[in-house]
């Protein structure tokens, strides 16, 4: 079966996704007329999620759901706009830390984390070499600025028999706060004590080397246009732009390429052992087929919705995203949520209230 993918170029060209329509009803004369103005929801955040959200929000609105305007500005921006009351929901590839949680609670009360998808973060590169192999220590050394040429001994040792060019390594990273950065740096911190002590894991870090680009679109574009470039971004950006992805050595010692199955296999353990707040991190997961730079992405919302109309619409949207909306995940190269995670999501959504009362 041929799977049709959305154009990442189109997503990159316009970071604000506006999906508009209104519900129609048949009048006695046989003509159509709008029965009411559509509910409009505002969201912002993860660029990692943008291709999936574009499809899911469009499909939801076509069946009579709310109109959703989503701005692909990065996870950090999404969290900030939620806290500031600018948007109805934020999307983030990192769970809120203690400081962010306190800030959000002071602004609008407790928040709920709803995992909406799982995905793999590709390490894309621009070299005349196929099937480049890297391990965590070597990747860490590249991003620490310790490896500056592609024919460096550490890279050569992982790629015996491969003619590596004497090309400068051009490191690219995210310029803004990013959930993809959180997943990537969490992996590096898990496999490299030096990275953990010097840089750490966060959505925004002090990069030892490299140039910054905005969004997964910007990082993938920079790598694509820079000989010797290397960067990290959601897998579909690599595939749609025909960027080569490195094979990474996983916790079982196997070199694996980013894939939907690899992300799903990595997340299987997390799905079986979810914490009560649903903030599960599973980089460098065990298993022969697990892809090591994988993670959840969350929609983050205030538990108590002050606006009754928007609150009901948001709850309905969340229920759709984590259930019926999962049908769009795999064709767009995301791992669908396992059924146990969907059930936990629905339980979390059921705790949301509207003006302090359970939704009717």
Helices and strands as residue ranges (DSSP letters): H 8-13, E 16-19, E 24-26, E 32-34, E 40-45, H 50-62, E 67-72, H 75-83, E 89-92, H 98-108, E 111-125, E 133-134, H 136-143, H 153-158, E 170-174, H 179-191, H 193-198, E 211-213, H 215-224, E 229-234, H 235-240, E 244-245, E 247-249, E 255-256, H 260-272, E 294-302, E 304-305, H 308-322, G 324-328, G 330-332, H 339-349, E 353-354, E 357-358
